[in-house]
Amino acid sequence: MNRLVVKRVVIGRGFSSSSAAATPFDVFGAAKGQSLGLSVGWRRLLSSAAEPSASGTEKKGSHDVALEKVEKGGISSYWGIARPKITREDGTEWVWNCFMPWETYHSNSSVDLNKHHVPKKFVDKVAYRTVKLLRIPTDLFFKRRYGCRAMMLETVAAVPGMVGGMLLHLRSLRKFQQSGGWIKALLEEAENERMHLMTMVELVQPKWYERFLVLTVQGVFFNAFFVLYLMSPKLAHRVVGYLEEEAVHSYTEYLKDIESGAIQNVPAPAIAIDYWRLPKDATLKDVIIVIRADEAHHRDVNHFASDVHFQGKELREAPAPLGYH
C-alpha cells in the first residue's frame, strides 16, 4: 500500500483527485467507470495549445502571438520561435536575416594600405614564402578575373578567424581563463570575411567547377590551418597577416581595372549598402574600397597577434582589437 501511495504522489503530481485513499484502480486504471484522467493529463502536458477559458473563448498568450508570427512567415512551429520586427533608422523594415542593423558599420578607409611586415626571423620567412607559393596557382588560374579571384579568396580568408576563435574558446574552457576578448575578435573577423563573400556572390555567379574548387580548397585549408594553429599560433597568425597583405594587393588591382573601365562599375548590391552603411547610389568601386580597408585591418590584427606570441606572451595578455572588423 505504501508503494502505491508513493506512485500516486509521483505520477499524479499536477492532477487533482477527490479521494485521499490510493488504490490500484486510482493510480493505474478506472474504478466503477470513472477515469482518473491520467492520459488526459499527459496530453495537457505535451500540448502547446492554450487551455480554453471558462467562457469558452481561448485566451492568447505570448506563446500564441509568437506562433502566429512564425506561421505568417510560412514556417509552422509550436515552439513559438519568432524574430521580432526590426526596422531601420528611417522606420523601414529590415530585410536581412544574416546580419542585424547594430552589426553594420562605416569602414575606416583611411587605414594605411602600404604596411608590410618585413620577414626577418625564420618563422616569418617560412610564412612569407608559403603565401607567395600559394599565390602562384591563384594567378595562373584566375589571371585578371578579379571578381572570381575575390570570391575564392574570401572562402579561404573566412577560415582562420573561425579556427583561431574556436581553439581559443576550447582553451578558455579547459584552463578556466578569460581570452582577453580575442575569441570575439577572431570570430568577428571570420564573420566579416563571410560577409565579403556574400557580397561577391551577388556580383559574380560562380561556375560549377569553381564551386568544386571551393569545396576542395576549403577542405584542405581548414584542416591544414587547424593543425598549424595547434602547433604554432605565431606562425599561423603570421601566415594570415601575409595572406591579408596579398588580399589588399588583389583588391587594389581590382580597383585599377574598375577605374580603367576594364571592369564595369555596376551599382553596389543592396546587402553591401546596408552592411557598410554606404550611400544608396554606391557602386562596385565603393564596395571594393571598404572591403580592401577591412582586409588591411585584418592584416594588422594578425601581425599584431603573431608579435604577441613572438614576445613569449599569450593573446589574453594583450588587448583584443574589438569594435571594428
C-alpha positions as CSV (number, residue, x, y, z in Angstrom):
1,M,0.0,0.0,0.0
2,N,2.8,2.4,0.8
3,R,4.4,1.8,-2.6
4,L,1.1,2.6,-4.2
5,V,0.9,5.9,-2.3
6,V,4.3,6.9,-3.5
7,K,3.4,6.1,-7.0
8,R,0.3,8.2,-6.7
9,V,2.3,11.2,-5.4
10,V,4.8,10.9,-8.3
11,I,2.5,10.0,-11.2
12,G,-0.4,12.1,-10.0
13,R,1.6,15.3,-9.5
14,G,-0.2,18.2,-11.1
15,F,-3.5,16.3,-11.2
16,S,-6.4,16.8,-8.8
17,S,-8.2,14.0,-7.1
18,S,-11.1,14.0,-4.7
19,S,-10.1,10.7,-3.0
20,A,-7.5,10.6,-0.3
21,A,-7.1,6.8,-0.4
22,A,-4.9,5.2,-3.0
23,T,-6.0,2.0,-4.8
24,P,-4.6,0.2,-7.8
25,F,-7.6,1.5,-9.7
26,D,-7.0,5.1,-8.6
27,V,-3.5,5.1,-10.0
28,F,-3.4,2.8,-13.0
29,G,-6.9,2.4,-14.2
30,A,-10.5,3.4,-13.5
31,A,-12.9,2.2,-10.9
32,K,-16.7,2.0,-11.4
33,G,-16.5,3.6,-14.9
34,Q,-14.8,6.8,-13.6
35,S,-11.5,7.6,-15.4
36,L,-8.6,9.1,-13.5
37,G,-7.7,11.2,-16.5
38,L,-4.0,10.2,-16.5
39,S,-3.8,10.1,-20.3
40,V,-5.7,13.4,-20.5
41,G,-3.2,14.9,-18.1
42,W,-0.2,13.8,-20.2
43,R,-1.8,15.2,-23.2
44,R,-2.2,18.5,-21.4
45,L,1.5,18.5,-20.5
46,L,2.6,17.7,-24.1
47,S,0.2,20.1,-25.8
48,S,1.3,23.6,-26.7
49,A,-2.2,24.9,-27.2
50,A,-3.7,27.3,-24.6
51,E,-6.4,26.0,-22.3
52,P,-9.8,27.2,-23.1
53,S,-11.2,29.6,-20.6
54,A,-14.5,29.1,-18.7
55,S,-16.4,31.3,-21.1
56,G,-15.4,29.1,-24.0
57,T,-13.1,31.7,-25.6
58,E,-9.4,31.0,-26.0
59,K,-7.0,33.5,-24.4
60,K,-3.9,34.1,-26.4
61,G,-0.7,34.2,-24.5
62,S,2.8,35.4,-25.7
63,H,3.5,31.9,-27.0
64,D,0.4,32.0,-29.3
65,V,1.3,35.5,-30.5
66,A,4.9,34.3,-31.3
67,L,3.5,31.3,-33.0
68,E,1.2,33.4,-35.3
69,K,4.2,35.5,-36.3
70,V,6.2,32.4,-37.3
71,E,3.2,30.9,-39.2
72,K,2.8,34.2,-41.1
73,G,6.3,33.7,-42.4
74,G,5.3,30.4,-43.9
75,I,7.0,28.2,-41.2
76,S,4.9,26.1,-38.9
77,S,6.3,25.5,-35.4
78,Y,4.8,25.0,-32.0
79,W,7.9,26.3,-30.2
80,G,6.9,29.9,-30.6
81,I,10.3,30.9,-32.0
82,A,9.9,34.2,-34.0
83,R,12.2,37.1,-34.7
84,P,10.8,40.4,-33.5
85,K,10.1,43.1,-36.2
86,I,13.3,45.0,-36.8
87,T,13.3,48.4,-38.6
88,R,16.0,50.7,-39.9
89,E,16.6,54.2,-38.5
90,D,14.2,55.6,-41.2
91,G,11.4,53.2,-40.0
92,T,11.5,50.8,-43.0
93,E,11.6,47.1,-42.3
94,W,14.9,45.3,-42.0
95,V,15.0,42.6,-44.7
96,W,18.3,40.7,-43.8
97,N,18.5,37.7,-41.5
98,C,22.2,37.1,-41.9
99,F,23.2,40.3,-40.0
100,M,21.4,42.9,-37.9
101,P,21.4,46.8,-38.0
102,W,23.6,47.0,-34.9
103,E,26.2,44.9,-36.7
104,T,26.6,47.4,-39.6
105,Y,29.4,50.0,-39.6
106,H,31.3,52.6,-41.6
107,S,34.6,51.1,-42.8
108,N,37.7,53.0,-41.9
109,S,39.1,53.7,-45.4
110,S,41.9,55.8,-44.0
111,V,43.9,52.7,-42.9
112,D,47.4,52.5,-44.2
113,L,47.4,50.2,-47.2
114,N,51.2,50.1,-47.7
115,K,52.2,48.4,-44.4
116,H,54.3,45.4,-44.8
117,H,55.9,43.2,-42.2
118,V,59.5,42.6,-43.3
119,P,60.3,38.9,-42.6
120,K,63.5,38.7,-40.5
121,K,63.1,35.6,-38.4
122,F,63.0,32.1,-39.7
123,V,59.3,31.7,-38.9
124,D,58.4,34.9,-40.7
125,K,60.3,33.8,-43.8
126,V,58.5,30.4,-43.8
127,A,55.2,32.2,-43.6
128,Y,56.1,34.7,-46.3
129,R,57.4,32.1,-48.7
130,T,54.4,29.9,-48.1
131,V,52.0,32.7,-49.0
132,K,54.0,33.6,-52.1
133,L,53.9,30.0,-53.3
134,L,50.2,29.8,-52.8
135,R,49.7,32.9,-54.9
136,I,51.3,31.2,-58.0
137,P,48.4,28.8,-58.8
138,T,45.9,31.5,-58.0
139,D,47.5,33.9,-60.5
140,L,47.6,31.1,-63.1
141,F,44.0,30.1,-62.7
142,F,42.2,33.4,-62.3
143,K,44.7,35.8,-64.0
144,R,42.9,39.2,-64.0
145,R,39.4,37.8,-63.3
146,Y,39.3,39.7,-60.0
147,G,35.7,39.1,-59.3
148,C,36.1,35.3,-59.3
149,R,39.5,35.7,-57.6
150,A,38.0,37.7,-54.8
151,M,35.2,35.1,-54.3
152,M,37.7,32.3,-54.0
153,L,39.9,34.5,-51.7
154,E,37.1,35.1,-49.3
155,T,36.2,31.4,-49.0
156,V,39.7,30.9,-47.7
157,A,40.0,34.1,-45.7
158,A,37.0,33.3,-43.6
159,V,38.6,30.1,-42.2
160,P,41.5,31.3,-40.0
161,G,39.3,33.5,-37.7
162,M,36.9,30.7,-37.1
163,V,39.6,28.2,-36.4
164,G,41.6,30.5,-34.1
165,G,38.4,31.6,-32.3
166,M,37.3,28.0,-31.8
167,L,40.6,26.8,-30.5
168,L,40.9,29.8,-28.1
169,H,37.4,29.1,-27.0
170,L,38.2,25.5,-26.1
171,R,41.4,26.6,-24.4
172,S,39.5,29.1,-22.3
173,L,37.1,26.3,-21.2
174,R,40.0,23.9,-20.4
175,K,42.0,26.3,-18.4
176,F,39.2,28.3,-16.9
177,Q,40.7,31.5,-18.2
178,Q,39.5,34.6,-20.0
179,S,40.6,35.1,-23.6
180,G,41.1,38.9,-23.3
181,G,38.5,39.4,-26.0
182,W,40.4,37.5,-28.6
183,I,37.7,34.9,-29.2
184,K,35.2,37.6,-30.1
185,A,37.8,39.5,-32.2
186,L,38.7,36.4,-34.3
187,L,35.1,35.3,-34.7
188,E,34.2,38.9,-35.8
189,E,37.0,38.6,-38.4
190,A,35.6,35.3,-39.7
191,E,32.1,36.8,-39.9
192,N,33.3,39.9,-41.7
193,E,35.1,37.8,-44.3
194,R,32.0,35.7,-44.8
195,M,30.0,38.9,-45.5
196,H,32.7,39.8,-48.1
197,L,31.8,36.5,-49.7
198,M,28.1,37.1,-49.6
199,T,28.7,40.4,-51.3
200,M,30.9,39.0,-54.0
201,V,28.4,36.2,-54.8
202,E,25.9,38.9,-55.6
203,L,28.3,40.3,-58.2
204,V,29.9,37.1,-59.5
205,Q,28.0,33.9,-60.1
206,P,30.4,31.0,-59.6
207,K,30.6,28.3,-62.2
208,W,30.2,24.6,-61.3
209,Y,33.9,23.9,-61.4
210,E,34.7,27.0,-59.3
211,R,32.2,25.7,-56.7
212,F,34.0,22.3,-56.8
213,L,37.3,24.1,-56.4
214,V,36.0,25.9,-53.3
215,L,35.0,22.6,-51.7
216,T,38.4,21.2,-52.3
217,V,40.4,24.2,-51.2
218,Q,38.3,24.7,-48.1
219,G,38.6,21.1,-47.0
220,V,42.4,21.2,-47.4
221,F,43.0,24.6,-46.0
222,F,40.8,24.2,-42.9
223,N,42.5,21.0,-41.8
224,A,46.0,22.3,-42.6
225,F,45.4,25.6,-40.7
226,F,43.8,23.7,-37.8
227,V,47.0,21.6,-37.4
228,L,49.2,24.7,-37.9
229,Y,47.4,26.7,-35.2
230,L,47.8,23.8,-32.7
231,M,51.5,23.5,-33.5
232,S,52.4,27.2,-33.8
233,P,49.9,30.0,-33.3
234,K,52.6,32.7,-34.0
235,L,53.3,31.1,-37.4
236,A,49.5,30.7,-38.1
237,H,48.8,34.4,-37.4
238,R,51.9,35.4,-39.5
239,V,50.6,33.4,-42.4
240,V,47.2,35.1,-42.2
241,G,48.9,38.5,-41.9
242,Y,50.7,37.9,-45.2
243,L,47.6,36.5,-46.8
244,E,45.8,39.7,-46.0
245,E,48.7,41.7,-47.5
246,E,48.0,39.8,-50.7
247,A,44.3,40.5,-50.4
248,V,45.0,44.2,-50.1
249,H,47.2,44.0,-53.3
250,S,44.5,42.0,-55.2
251,Y,41.7,44.5,-54.3
252,T,44.0,47.3,-55.3
253,E,44.4,45.7,-58.7
254,Y,40.7,45.2,-58.9
255,L,40.1,48.9,-58.3
256,K,42.6,49.7,-61.1
257,D,40.6,47.7,-63.6
258,I,37.4,49.4,-62.5
259,E,38.9,52.8,-62.9
260,S,40.3,52.0,-66.3
261,G,37.0,50.7,-67.5
262,A,38.2,47.1,-67.9
263,I,35.6,46.1,-65.3
264,Q,32.2,47.7,-65.3
265,N,31.4,49.9,-62.3
266,V,28.0,48.4,-61.6
267,P,25.7,49.5,-58.8
268,A,26.5,48.1,-55.3
269,P,24.5,45.2,-54.1
270,A,21.8,46.0,-51.6
271,I,23.5,43.8,-49.0
272,A,26.7,45.8,-49.2
273,I,24.9,49.1,-48.9
274,D,23.2,48.1,-45.7
275,Y,26.2,46.2,-44.2
276,W,28.8,49.0,-44.7
277,R,26.2,51.9,-44.5
278,L,27.0,53.0,-48.0
279,P,25.0,55.7,-49.8
280,K,22.1,54.4,-51.9
281,D,23.9,55.3,-55.1
282,A,27.1,53.4,-54.2
283,T,28.9,51.5,-56.9
284,L,31.2,48.5,-57.1
285,K,34.1,50.8,-56.6
286,D,32.8,51.9,-53.3
287,V,32.3,48.3,-52.2
288,I,35.9,47.2,-53.2
289,I,37.3,50.2,-51.3
290,V,35.6,49.2,-48.0
291,I,36.4,45.5,-48.4
292,R,40.1,46.4,-49.0
293,A,40.0,48.5,-45.8
294,D,38.7,45.5,-43.9
295,E,41.5,43.3,-45.3
296,A,44.1,45.9,-44.2
297,H,42.7,45.8,-40.7
298,H,42.8,42.0,-40.6
299,R,46.4,42.2,-41.8
300,D,47.3,44.5,-38.8
301,V,45.4,42.4,-36.3
302,N,47.0,39.1,-37.3
303,H,50.6,40.5,-37.5
304,F,50.0,42.0,-34.0
305,A,48.8,38.6,-32.7
306,S,51.9,37.0,-34.1
307,D,54.1,39.6,-32.5
308,V,52.4,38.9,-29.1
309,H,53.3,35.2,-29.4
310,F,56.9,36.1,-30.5
311,Q,57.3,38.1,-27.3
312,G,56.6,34.9,-25.3
313,K,53.1,36.0,-24.2
314,E,49.6,34.7,-24.6
315,L,47.0,36.6,-26.6
316,R,44.8,37.1,-23.5
317,E,47.6,39.3,-22.0
318,A,47.2,41.8,-24.9
319,P,44.1,43.9,-25.5
320,A,42.0,42.5,-28.4
321,P,41.0,44.9,-31.1
322,L,37.2,44.9,-30.7
323,G,34.6,47.1,-32.3
324,Y,35.9,47.1,-35.8
325,H,36.3,44.3,-38.2
